[in-house]
Amino acid sequence: MSERMAPFHCPYCGEESLEPRDENPGAWFCPDCLRSFSLKFLGVGAPRAASKEVPR
């Protein structure tokens, strides 16, 4: 398994021509919409303590 999983498309414009940015782990650049974004894997499954608070 590699350290960096590549996203399949840009979350902003949907294009697939993404380039990794070396400044930060998980950072990507989309040359089509000129946006940079980062991805972070948080885990699998439900959170440990579900909040009972109703969102507003």
PDBQT receptor file of N, H, CA, C and O in Angstrom, charges set to zero:
ATOM      1  N   MET A   1       0.853  -1.183   0.000  1.00  0.00    +0.000 N 
ATOM      2  CA  MET A   1       0.000   0.000   0.000  1.00  0.00    +0.000 C 
ATOM      3  C   MET A   1       0.893   1.238   0.000  1.00  0.00    +0.000 C 
ATOM      4  O   MET A   1       1.893   1.295   0.716  1.00  0.00    +0.000 OA
ATOM      5  N   SER A   2       0.527   2.207  -0.795  1.00  0.00    +0.000 N 
ATOM      6  H   SER A   2      -0.286   2.160  -1.376  1.00  0.00    +0.000 HD
ATOM      7  CA  SER A   2       1.341   3.418  -0.868  1.00  0.00    +0.000 C 
ATOM      8  C   SER A   2       0.948   4.397   0.232  1.00  0.00    +0.000 C 
ATOM      9  O   SER A   2      -0.127   4.292   0.822  1.00  0.00    +0.000 OA
ATOM     10  N   GLU A   3       1.834   5.346   0.494  1.00  0.00    +0.000 N 
ATOM     11  H   GLU A   3       2.707   5.431   0.015  1.00  0.00    +0.000 HD
ATOM     12  CA  GLU A   3       1.552   6.362   1.505  1.00  0.00    +0.000 C 
ATOM     13  C   GLU A   3       0.487   7.334   1.043  1.00  0.00    +0.000 C 
ATOM     14  O   GLU A   3      -0.288   7.832   1.860  1.00  0.00    +0.000 OA
ATOM     15  N   ARG A   4       0.431   7.612  -0.245  1.00  0.00    +0.000 N 
ATOM     16  H   ARG A   4       1.060   7.207  -0.909  1.00  0.00    +0.000 HD
ATOM     17  CA  ARG A   4      -0.477   8.628  -0.766  1.00  0.00    +0.000 C 
ATOM     18  C   ARG A   4      -1.459   8.002  -1.751  1.00  0.00    +0.000 C 
ATOM     19  O   ARG A   4      -1.058   7.481  -2.792  1.00  0.00    +0.000 OA
ATOM     20  N   MET A   5      -2.737   8.054  -1.420  1.00  0.00    +0.000 N 
ATOM     21  H   MET A   5      -3.063   8.477  -0.574  1.00  0.00    +0.000 HD
ATOM     22  CA  MET A   5      -3.767   7.628  -2.360  1.00  0.00    +0.000 C 
ATOM     23  C   MET A   5      -4.138   8.821  -3.218  1.00  0.00    +0.000 C 
ATOM     24  O   MET A   5      -4.320   9.927  -2.708  1.00  0.00    +0.000 OA
ATOM     25  N   ALA A   6      -4.249   8.608  -4.483  1.00  0.00    +0.000 N 
ATOM     26  H   ALA A   6      -4.101   7.710  -4.898  1.00  0.00    +0.000 HD
ATOM     27  CA  ALA A   6      -4.590   9.693  -5.397  1.00  0.00    +0.000 C 
ATOM     28  C   ALA A   6      -6.104   9.825  -5.509  1.00  0.00    +0.000 C 
ATOM     29  O   ALA A   6      -6.797   8.825  -5.696  1.00  0.00    +0.000 OA
ATOM     30  N   PRO A   7      -6.626  11.045  -5.399  1.00  0.00    +0.000 N 
ATOM     31  CA  PRO A   7      -8.059  11.241  -5.635  1.00  0.00    +0.000 C 
ATOM     32  C   PRO A   7      -8.349  11.039  -7.117  1.00  0.00    +0.000 C 
ATOM     33  O   PRO A   7      -7.481  11.271  -7.958  1.00  0.00    +0.000 OA
ATOM     34  N   PHE A   8      -9.554  10.613  -7.437  1.00  0.00    +0.000 N 
ATOM     35  H   PHE A   8     -10.259  10.425  -6.754  1.00  0.00    +0.000 HD
ATOM     36  CA  PHE A   8      -9.919  10.357  -8.828  1.00  0.00    +0.000 C 
ATOM     37  C   PHE A   8     -10.327  11.614  -9.576  1.00  0.00    +0.000 C 
ATOM     38  O   PHE A   8     -10.188  11.683 -10.797  1.00  0.00    +0.000 OA
ATOM     39  N   HIS A   9     -10.830  12.612  -8.851  1.00  0.00    +0.000 N 
ATOM     40  H   HIS A   9     -10.943  12.555  -7.859  1.00  0.00    +0.000 HD
ATOM     41  CA  HIS A   9     -11.266  13.842  -9.513  1.00  0.00    +0.000 C 
ATOM     42  C   HIS A   9     -11.213  15.017  -8.538  1.00  0.00    +0.000 C 
ATOM     43  O   HIS A   9     -11.166  14.832  -7.322  1.00  0.00    +0.000 OA
ATOM     44  N   CYS A  10     -11.219  16.215  -9.088  1.00  0.00    +0.000 N 
ATOM     45  H   CYS A  10     -11.257  16.366 -10.076  1.00  0.00    +0.000 HD
ATOM     46  CA  CYS A  10     -11.215  17.445  -8.293  1.00  0.00    +0.000 C 
ATOM     47  C   CYS A  10     -12.585  17.616  -7.631  1.00  0.00    +0.000 C 
ATOM     48  O   CYS A  10     -13.604  17.491  -8.310  1.00  0.00    +0.000 OA
ATOM     49  N   PRO A  11     -12.637  17.898  -6.329  1.00  0.00    +0.000 N 
ATOM     50  CA  PRO A  11     -13.930  18.077  -5.665  1.00  0.00    +0.000 C 
ATOM     51  C   PRO A  11     -14.650  19.358  -6.077  1.00  0.00    +0.000 C 
ATOM     52  O   PRO A  11     -15.833  19.518  -5.773  1.00  0.00    +0.000 OA
ATOM     53  N   TYR A  12     -13.969  20.269  -6.757  1.00  0.00    +0.000 N 
ATOM     54  H   TYR A  12     -13.009  20.140  -7.004  1.00  0.00    +0.000 HD
ATOM     55  CA  TYR A  12     -14.574  21.542  -7.156  1.00  0.00    +0.000 C 
ATOM     56  C   TYR A  12     -15.106  21.520  -8.585  1.00  0.00    +0.000 C 
ATOM     57  O   TYR A  12     -16.230  21.956  -8.836  1.00  0.00    +0.000 OA
ATOM     58  N   CYS A  13     -14.302  21.012  -9.526  1.00  0.00    +0.000 N 
ATOM     59  H   CYS A  13     -13.389  20.658  -9.322  1.00  0.00    +0.000 HD
ATOM     60  CA  CYS A  13     -14.725  21.069 -10.930  1.00  0.00    +0.000 C 
ATOM     61  C   CYS A  13     -14.951  19.693 -11.548  1.00  0.00    +0.000 C 
ATOM     62  O   CYS A  13     -15.545  19.593 -12.621  1.00  0.00    +0.000 OA
ATOM     63  N   GLY A  14     -14.490  18.633 -10.890  1.00  0.00    +0.000 N 
ATOM     64  H   GLY A  14     -14.007  18.714 -10.018  1.00  0.00    +0.000 HD
ATOM     65  CA  GLY A  14     -14.719  17.283 -11.390  1.00  0.00    +0.000 C 
ATOM     66  C   GLY A  14     -13.691  16.773 -12.386  1.00  0.00    +0.000 C 
ATOM     67  O   GLY A  14     -13.780  15.626 -12.823  1.00  0.00    +0.000 OA
ATOM     68  N   GLU A  15     -12.726  17.589 -12.754  1.00  0.00    +0.000 N 
ATOM     69  H   GLU A  15     -12.653  18.521 -12.399  1.00  0.00    +0.000 HD
ATOM     70  CA  GLU A  15     -11.700  17.150 -13.704  1.00  0.00    +0.000 C 
ATOM     71  C   GLU A  15     -10.773  16.124 -13.061  1.00  0.00    +0.000 C 
ATOM     72  O   GLU A  15     -10.660  16.055 -11.837  1.00  0.00    +0.000 OA
ATOM     73  N   GLU A  16     -10.116  15.334 -13.894  1.00  0.00    +0.000 N 
ATOM     74  H   GLU A  16     -10.209  15.390 -14.888  1.00  0.00    +0.000 HD
ATOM     75  CA  GLU A  16      -9.280  14.246 -13.398  1.00  0.00    +0.000 C 
ATOM     76  C   GLU A  16      -7.786  14.504 -13.510  1.00  0.00    +0.000 C 
ATOM     77  O   GLU A  16      -6.995  13.646 -13.117  1.00  0.00    +0.000 OA
ATOM     78  N   SER A  17      -7.375  15.638 -14.023  1.00  0.00    +0.000 N 
ATOM     79  H   SER A  17      -8.017  16.335 -14.342  1.00  0.00    +0.000 HD
ATOM     80  CA  SER A  17      -5.945  15.919 -14.218  1.00  0.00    +0.000 C 
ATOM     81  C   SER A  17      -5.370  16.619 -12.990  1.00  0.00    +0.000 C 
ATOM     82  O   SER A  17      -5.116  17.823 -13.022  1.00  0.00    +0.000 OA
ATOM     83  N   LEU A  18      -5.167  15.873 -11.915  1.00  0.00    +0.000 N 
ATOM     84  H   LEU A  18      -5.374  14.895 -11.889  1.00  0.00    +0.000 HD
ATOM     85  CA  LEU A  18      -4.665  16.434 -10.660  1.00  0.00    +0.000 C 
ATOM     86  C   LEU A  18      -3.163  16.211 -10.537  1.00  0.00    +0.000 C 
ATOM     87  O   LEU A  18      -2.620  15.234 -11.051  1.00  0.00    +0.000 OA
ATOM     88  N   GLU A  19      -2.510  17.130  -9.852  1.00  0.00    +0.000 N 
ATOM     89  H   GLU A  19      -2.951  17.924  -9.434  1.00  0.00    +0.000 HD
ATOM     90  CA  GLU A  19      -1.071  17.041  -9.623  1.00  0.00    +0.000 C 
ATOM     91  C   GLU A  19      -0.818  17.102  -8.119  1.00  0.00    +0.000 C 
ATOM     92  O   GLU A  19      -1.405  17.937  -7.430  1.00  0.00    +0.000 OA
ATOM     93  N   PRO A  20       0.051  16.225  -7.600  1.00  0.00    +0.000 N 
ATOM     94  CA  PRO A  20       0.363  16.293  -6.165  1.00  0.00    +0.000 C 
ATOM     95  C   PRO A  20       1.175  17.533  -5.841  1.00  0.00    +0.000 C 
ATOM     96  O   PRO A  20       2.009  17.967  -6.636  1.00  0.00    +0.000 OA
ATOM     97  N   ARG A  21       0.927  18.099  -4.676  1.00  0.00    +0.000 N 
ATOM     98  H   ARG A  21       0.249  17.747  -4.030  1.00  0.00    +0.000 HD
ATOM     99  CA  ARG A  21       1.732  19.228  -4.179  1.00  0.00    +0.000 C 
ATOM    100  C   ARG A  21       2.634  18.677  -3.096  1.00  0.00    +0.000 C 
ATOM    101  O   ARG A  21       2.178  17.978  -2.192  1.00  0.00    +0.000 OA
ATOM    102  N   ASP A  22       3.906  18.990  -3.187  1.00  0.00    +0.000 N 
ATOM    103  H   ASP A  22       4.277  19.559  -3.921  1.00  0.00    +0.000 HD
ATOM    104  CA  ASP A  22       4.881  18.405  -2.269  1.00  0.00    +0.000 C 
ATOM    105  C   ASP A  22       4.994  19.145  -0.947  1.00  0.00    +0.000 C 
ATOM    106  O   ASP A  22       5.639  18.648  -0.023  1.00  0.00    +0.000 OA
ATOM    107  N   GLU A  23       4.383  20.323  -0.830  1.00  0.00    +0.000 N 
ATOM    108  H   GLU A  23       3.859  20.726  -1.580  1.00  0.00    +0.000 HD
ATOM    109  CA  GLU A  23       4.516  21.109   0.404  1.00  0.00    +0.000 C 
ATOM    110  C   GLU A  23       3.877  20.404   1.596  1.00  0.00    +0.000 C 
ATOM    111  O   GLU A  23       4.450  20.380   2.686  1.00  0.00    +0.000 OA
ATOM    112  N   ASN A  24       2.703  19.837   1.396  1.00  0.00    +0.000 N 
ATOM    113  H   ASN A  24       2.238  19.857   0.511  1.00  0.00    +0.000 HD
ATOM    114  CA  ASN A  24       1.959  19.199   2.486  1.00  0.00    +0.000 C 
ATOM    115  C   ASN A  24       1.514  17.805   2.056  1.00  0.00    +0.000 C 
ATOM    116  O   ASN A  24       1.095  17.623   0.913  1.00  0.00    +0.000 OA
ATOM    117  N   PRO A  25       1.595  16.819   2.944  1.00  0.00    +0.000 N 
ATOM    118  CA  PRO A  25       1.086  15.492   2.604  1.00  0.00    +0.000 C 
ATOM    119  C   PRO A  25      -0.419  15.551   2.348  1.00  0.00    +0.000 C 
ATOM    120  O   PRO A  25      -1.154  16.180   3.110  1.00  0.00    +0.000 OA
ATOM    121  N   GLY A  26      -0.873  14.910   1.299  1.00  0.00    +0.000 N 
ATOM    122  H   GLY A  26      -0.276  14.399   0.680  1.00  0.00    +0.000 HD
ATOM    123  CA  GLY A  26      -2.294  14.897   0.973  1.00  0.00    +0.000 C 
ATOM    124  C   GLY A  26      -2.767  16.118   0.223  1.00  0.00    +0.000 C 
ATOM    125  O   GLY A  26      -3.970  16.278   0.016  1.00  0.00    +0.000 OA
ATOM    126  N   ALA A  27      -1.851  16.996  -0.196  1.00  0.00    +0.000 N 
ATOM    127  H   ALA A  27      -0.874  16.866  -0.028  1.00  0.00    +0.000 HD
ATOM    128  CA  ALA A  27      -2.231  18.215  -0.915  1.00  0.00    +0.000 C 
ATOM    129  C   ALA A  27      -2.187  17.971  -2.420  1.00  0.00    +0.000 C 
ATOM    130  O   ALA A  27      -1.273  17.318  -2.924  1.00  0.00    +0.000 OA
ATOM    131  N   TRP A  28      -3.177  18.497  -3.128  1.00  0.00    +0.000 N 
ATOM    132  H   TRP A  28      -3.919  19.027  -2.718  1.00  0.00    +0.000 HD
ATOM    133  CA  TRP A  28      -3.301  18.321  -4.570  1.00  0.00    +0.000 C 
ATOM    134  C   TRP A  28      -3.610  19.650  -5.232  1.00  0.00    +0.000 C 
ATOM    135  O   TRP A  28      -4.167  20.553  -4.607  1.00  0.00    +0.000 OA
ATOM    136  N   PHE A  29      -3.242  19.766  -6.510  1.00  0.00    +0.000 N 
ATOM    137  H   PHE A  29      -2.789  19.032  -7.018  1.00  0.00    +0.000 HD
ATOM    138  CA  PHE A  29      -3.501  20.963  -7.308  1.00  0.00    +0.000 C 
ATOM    139  C   PHE A  29      -4.257  20.552  -8.559  1.00  0.00    +0.000 C 
ATOM    140  O   PHE A  29      -3.897  19.571  -9.210  1.00  0.00    +0.000 OA
ATOM    141  N   CYS A  30      -5.302  21.296  -8.899  1.00  0.00    +0.000 N 
ATOM    142  H   CYS A  30      -5.594  22.093  -8.371  1.00  0.00    +0.000 HD
ATOM    143  CA  CYS A  30      -6.068  21.066 -10.123  1.00  0.00    +0.000 C 
ATOM    144  C   CYS A  30      -5.719  22.169 -11.115  1.00  0.00    +0.000 C 
ATOM    145  O   CYS A  30      -6.090  23.322 -10.895  1.00  0.00    +0.000 OA
ATOM    146  N   PRO A  31      -5.012  21.849 -12.207  1.00  0.00    +0.000 N 
ATOM    147  CA  PRO A  31      -4.652  22.875 -13.184  1.00  0.00    +0.000 C 
ATOM    148  C   PRO A  31      -5.845  23.377 -13.999  1.00  0.00    +0.000 C 
ATOM    149  O   PRO A  31      -5.745  24.418 -14.648  1.00  0.00    +0.000 OA
ATOM    150  N   ASP A  32      -6.967  22.660 -13.979  1.00  0.00    +0.000 N 
ATOM    151  H   ASP A  32      -7.048  21.814 -13.452  1.00  0.00    +0.000 HD
ATOM    152  CA  ASP A  32      -8.138  23.090 -14.742  1.00  0.00    +0.000 C 
ATOM    153  C   ASP A  32      -8.882  24.240 -14.072  1.00  0.00    +0.000 C 
ATOM    154  O   ASP A  32      -9.274  25.195 -14.743  1.00  0.00    +0.000 OA
ATOM    155  N   CYS A  33      -9.081  24.161 -12.755  1.00  0.00    +0.000 N 
ATOM    156  H   CYS A  33      -8.762  23.386 -12.209  1.00  0.00    +0.000 HD
ATOM    157  CA  CYS A  33      -9.787  25.241 -12.054  1.00  0.00    +0.000 C 
ATOM    158  C   CYS A  33      -8.844  26.072 -11.185  1.00  0.00    +0.000 C 
ATOM    159  O   CYS A  33      -9.275  27.006 -10.509  1.00  0.00    +0.000 OA
ATOM    160  N   LEU A  34      -7.546  25.725 -11.207  1.00  0.00    +0.000 N 
ATOM    161  H   LEU A  34      -7.196  24.966 -11.756  1.00  0.00    +0.000 HD
ATOM    162  CA  LEU A  34      -6.499  26.458 -10.482  1.00  0.00    +0.000 C 
ATOM    163  C   LEU A  34      -6.720  26.466  -8.969  1.00  0.00    +0.000 C 
ATOM    164  O   LEU A  34      -6.364  27.432  -8.295  1.00  0.00    +0.000 OA
ATOM    165  N   ARG A  35      -7.303  25.397  -8.438  1.00  0.00    +0.000 N 
ATOM    166  H   ARG A  35      -7.592  24.612  -8.986  1.00  0.00    +0.000 HD
ATOM    167  CA  ARG A  35      -7.521  25.299  -6.997  1.00  0.00    +0.000 C 
ATOM    168  C   ARG A  35      -6.599  24.243  -6.399  1.00  0.00    +0.000 C 
ATOM    169  O   ARG A  35      -6.257  23.249  -7.039  1.00  0.00    +0.000 OA
ATOM    170  N   SER A  36      -6.215  24.488  -5.167  1.00  0.00    +0.000 N 
ATOM    171  H   SER A  36      -6.493  25.295  -4.646  1.00  0.00    +0.000 HD
ATOM    172  CA  SER A  36      -5.451  23.515  -4.393  1.00  0.00    +0.000 C 
ATOM    173  C   SER A  36      -6.323  23.051  -3.237  1.00  0.00    +0.000 C 
ATOM    174  O   SER A  36      -7.095  23.829  -2.677  1.00  0.00    +0.000 OA
ATOM    175  N   PHE A  37      -6.194  21.784  -2.888  1.00  0.00    +0.000 N 
ATOM    176  H   PHE A  37      -5.567  21.152  -3.343  1.00  0.00    +0.000 HD
ATOM    177  CA  PHE A  37      -6.975  21.239  -1.784  1.00  0.00    +0.000 C 
ATOM    178  C   PHE A  37      -6.177  20.120  -1.134  1.00  0.00    +0.000 C 
ATOM    179  O   PHE A  37      -5.209  19.619  -1.706  1.00  0.00    +0.000 OA
ATOM    180  N   SER A  38      -6.591  19.735   0.064  1.00  0.00    +0.000 N 
ATOM    181  H   SER A  38      -7.377  20.142   0.529  1.00  0.00    +0.000 HD
ATOM    182  CA  SER A  38      -5.920  18.632   0.740  1.00  0.00    +0.000 C 
ATOM    183  C   SER A  38      -6.950  17.615   1.202  1.00  0.00    +0.000 C 
ATOM    184  O   SER A  38      -8.107  17.947   1.459  1.00  0.00    +0.000 OA
ATOM    185  N   LEU A  39      -6.506  16.380   1.301  1.00  0.00    +0.000 N 
ATOM    186  H   LEU A  39      -5.566  16.110   1.092  1.00  0.00    +0.000 HD
ATOM    187  CA  LEU A  39      -7.346  15.277   1.740  1.00  0.00    +0.000 C 
ATOM    188  C   LEU A  39      -6.737  14.669   2.987  1.00  0.00    +0.000 C 
ATOM    189  O   LEU A  39      -5.516  14.592   3.125  1.00  0.00    +0.000 OA
ATOM    190  N   LYS A  40      -7.602  14.237   3.896  1.00  0.00    +0.000 N 
ATOM    191  H   LYS A  40      -8.594  14.299   3.784  1.00  0.00    +0.000 HD
ATOM    192  CA  LYS A  40      -7.128  13.587   5.108  1.00  0.00    +0.000 C 
ATOM    193  C   LYS A  40      -8.088  12.460   5.450  1.00  0.00    +0.000 C 
ATOM    194  O   LYS A  40      -9.291  12.684   5.583  1.00  0.00    +0.000 OA
ATOM    195  N   PHE A  41      -7.570  11.268   5.592  1.00  0.00    +0.000 N 
ATOM    196  H   PHE A  41      -6.593  11.086   5.484  1.00  0.00    +0.000 HD
ATOM    197  CA  PHE A  41      -8.378  10.118   5.962  1.00  0.00    +0.000 C 
ATOM    198  C   PHE A  41      -8.600  10.136   7.468  1.00  0.00    +0.000 C 
ATOM    199  O   PHE A  41      -7.638  10.181   8.234  1.00  0.00    +0.000 OA
ATOM    200  N   LEU A  42      -9.838  10.103   7.893  1.00  0.00    +0.000 N 
ATOM    201  H   LEU A  42     -10.620  10.066   7.270  1.00  0.00    +0.000 HD
ATOM    202  CA  LEU A  42     -10.159  10.203   9.319  1.00  0.00    +0.000 C 
ATOM    203  C   LEU A  42     -10.452   8.858   9.967  1.00  0.00    +0.000 C 
ATOM    204  O   LEU A  42     -10.322   8.732  11.185  1.00  0.00    +0.000 OA
ATOM    205  N   GLY A  43     -10.843   7.856   9.198  1.00  0.00    +0.000 N 
ATOM    206  H   GLY A  43     -10.949   7.959   8.209  1.00  0.00    +0.000 HD
ATOM    207  CA  GLY A  43     -11.106   6.551   9.777  1.00  0.00    +0.000 C 
ATOM    208  C   GLY A  43     -12.251   5.847   9.085  1.00  0.00    +0.000 C 
ATOM    209  O   GLY A  43     -12.824   6.356   8.121  1.00  0.00    +0.000 OA
ATOM    210  N   VAL A  44     -12.577   4.669   9.590  1.00  0.00    +0.000 N 
ATOM    211  H   VAL A  44     -12.112   4.256  10.373  1.00  0.00    +0.000 HD
ATOM    212  CA  VAL A  44     -13.638   3.853   9.026  1.00  0.00    +0.000 C 
ATOM    213  C   VAL A  44     -14.685   3.613  10.105  1.00  0.00    +0.000 C 
ATOM    214  O   VAL A  44     -14.341   3.364  11.261  1.00  0.00    +0.000 OA
ATOM    215  N   GLY A  45     -15.959   3.687   9.736  1.00  0.00    +0.000 N 
ATOM    216  H   GLY A  45     -16.238   3.890   8.798  1.00  0.00    +0.000 HD
ATOM    217  CA  GLY A  45     -17.028   3.393  10.682  1.00  0.00    +0.000 C 
ATOM    218  C   GLY A  45     -17.615   4.640  11.310  1.00  0.00    +0.000 C 
ATOM    219  O   GLY A  45     -17.272   5.767  10.953  1.00  0.00    +0.000 OA
ATOM    220  N   ALA A  46     -18.500   4.408  12.245  1.00  0.00    +0.000 N 
ATOM    221  H   ALA A  46     -18.779   3.492  12.535  1.00  0.00    +0.000 HD
ATOM    222  CA  ALA A  46     -19.200   5.496  12.923  1.00  0.00    +0.000 C 
ATOM    223  C   ALA A  46     -18.313   6.124  13.990  1.00  0.00    +0.000 C 
ATOM    224  O   ALA A  46     -17.423   5.460  14.522  1.00  0.00    +0.000 OA
ATOM    225  N   PRO A  47     -18.546   7.404  14.312  1.00  0.00    +0.000 N 
ATOM    226  CA  PRO A  47     -17.792   8.036  15.396  1.00  0.00    +0.000 C 
ATOM    227  C   PRO A  47     -18.071   7.334  16.726  1.00  0.00    +0.000 C 
ATOM    228  O   PRO A  47     -19.120   6.711  16.893  1.00  0.00    +0.000 OA
ATOM    229  N   ARG A  48     -17.141   7.435  17.661  1.00  0.00    +0.000 N 
ATOM    230  H   ARG A  48     -16.289   7.941  17.525  1.00  0.00    +0.000 HD
ATOM    231  CA  ARG A  48     -17.293   6.754  18.953  1.00  0.00    +0.000 C 
ATOM    232  C   ARG A  48     -18.479   7.270  19.745  1.00  0.00    +0.000 C 
ATOM    233  O   ARG A  48     -19.260   6.480  20.275  1.00  0.00    +0.000 OA
ATOM    234  N   ALA A  49     -18.624   8.583  19.835  1.00  0.00    +0.000 N 
ATOM    235  H   ALA A  49     -17.989   9.225  19.405  1.00  0.00    +0.000 HD
ATOM    236  CA  ALA A  49     -19.722   9.177  20.598  1.00  0.00    +0.000 C 
ATOM    237  C   ALA A  49     -20.577  10.004  19.652  1.00  0.00    +0.000 C 
ATOM    238  O   ALA A  49     -20.172  11.078  19.208  1.00  0.00    +0.000 OA
ATOM    239  N   ALA A  50     -21.756   9.496  19.350  1.00  0.00    +0.000 N 
ATOM    240  H   ALA A  50     -22.085   8.623  19.711  1.00  0.00    +0.000 HD
ATOM    241  CA  ALA A  50     -22.659  10.225  18.468  1.00  0.00    +0.000 C 
ATOM    242  C   ALA A  50     -23.324  11.347  19.249  1.00  0.00    +0.000 C 
ATOM    243  O   ALA A  50     -23.795  11.144  20.368  1.00  0.00    +0.000 OA
ATOM    244  N   SER A  51     -23.358  12.516  18.660  1.00  0.00    +0.000 N 
ATOM    245  H   SER A  51     -22.975  12.681  17.752  1.00  0.00    +0.000 HD
ATOM    246  CA  SER A  51     -23.967  13.669  19.306  1.00  0.00    +0.000 C 
ATOM    247  C   SER A  51     -25.480  13.593  19.173  1.00  0.00    +0.000 C 
ATOM    248  O   SER A  51     -25.994  13.288  18.097  1.00  0.00    +0.000 OA
ATOM    249  N   LYS A  52     -26.198  13.869  20.260  1.00  0.00    +0.000 N 
ATOM    250  H   LYS A  52     -25.780  14.117  21.134  1.00  0.00    +0.000 HD
ATOM    251  CA  LYS A  52     -27.659  13.872  20.234  1.00  0.00    +0.000 C 
ATOM    252  C   LYS A  52     -28.200  15.265  19.970  1.00  0.00    +0.000 C 
ATOM    253  O   LYS A  52     -29.412  15.478  19.964  1.00  0.00    +0.000 OA
ATOM    254  N   GLU A  53     -27.305  16.203  19.754  1.00  0.00    +0.000 N 
ATOM    255  H   GLU A  53     -26.320  16.030  19.759  1.00  0.00    +0.000 HD
ATOM    256  CA  GLU A  53     -27.693  17.583  19.503  1.00  0.00    +0.000 C 
ATOM    257  C   GLU A  53     -28.272  17.707  18.094  1.00  0.00    +0.000 C 
ATOM    258  O   GLU A  53     -27.729  17.144  17.144  1.00  0.00    +0.000 OA
ATOM    259  N   VAL A  54     -29.361  18.437  17.963  1.00  0.00    +0.000 N 
ATOM    260  H   VAL A  54     -29.802  18.895  18.734  1.00  0.00    +0.000 HD
ATOM    261  CA  VAL A  54     -30.004  18.634  16.665  1.00  0.00    +0.000 C 
ATOM    262  C   VAL A  54     -29.282  19.762  15.930  1.00  0.00    +0.000 C 
ATOM    263  O   VAL A  54     -29.125  20.852  16.480  1.00  0.00    +0.000 OA
ATOM    264  N   PRO A  55     -28.835  19.511  14.678  1.00  0.00    +0.000 N 
ATOM    265  CA  PRO A  55     -28.167  20.585  13.927  1.00  0.00    +0.000 C 
ATOM    266  C   PRO A  55     -29.129  21.713  13.601  1.00  0.00    +0.000 C 
ATOM    267  O   PRO A  55     -30.314  21.476  13.366  1.00  0.00    +0.000 OA
ATOM    268  N   ARG A  56     -28.624  22.934  13.586  1.00  0.00    +0.000 N 
ATOM    269  H   ARG A  56     -27.661  23.126  13.777  1.00  0.00    +0.000 HD
ATOM    270  CA  ARG A  56     -29.481  24.099  13.301  1.00  0.00    +0.000 C 
ATOM    271  C   ARG A  56     -29.285  24.575  11.908  1.00  0.00    +0.000 C 
ATOM    272  O   ARG A  56     -29.921  25.543  11.492  1.00  0.00    +0.000 OA
TER     273      ARG A  56
